[in-house]
Amino acid sequence: MATIFLRGIGQKEVSNHDAKIIKQQWENGTLKHDEIISFGNFACKAGSITGITLEPETKDDNHNEEVEQDYYRNRNRILTSSLDERASKVEFYKLFIKIMDDRDTTDDEIEQVKKIQRDFFEKNPYRTICDPQLYKQFTNKQKAMIGKAMHIIERVVQTDITYQKYKLCTPKV
């Protein structure tokens, strides 16, 4: 836990992650004096901060940061590849079919999926995986998006949509 020292209040312990973000903004001067900052179940004005002490980073913290950076590098690599390259990546589709129908894909399906994915990525340049709703036509199940197995796919899609929304990585134009 990190400590934030506050004028007239004393000190509050907050997560190291939150404190790091607040400290960076505080030191860069991007926080306005009367701006309200909230962390955990506590809120205060930025002007009442007198100091921030971070907990020393552990090996696990560095490992998590490396994993995150690897993710961003991989995402950028995908987004900067051509539309045809992105459309030809059918591993996500194969996972979808394996989860939903417990079968392998056919060559005809793969060619159709590549066309679908190319159109999708053309319309959604910040996405790295295709919307699984577009794959439902290839499954034998009527309600393909229902089931415990879909939790994995839904998590992946939600993460991709979040990164698209905030444009955290840049596609090749």
Buried (B, 14 or more C-beta within 10 A) or exposed (E): EBBBBBEEEEEBBBEBEBBBBBBEBBEEEEBEEEEEBEBEEEEBBBEBBEEBEBBEEEEEBEEEEEEEEEEEEEBBEBBBBEBEEBBBBBEBBBBBBEBBBEEEBEEEBEEBBBEBBBBBBEEBBBBBBBBBEBBBEBBEEEEBEEEEBBEEBEEBBEBBBEBBEEEEBEBEE
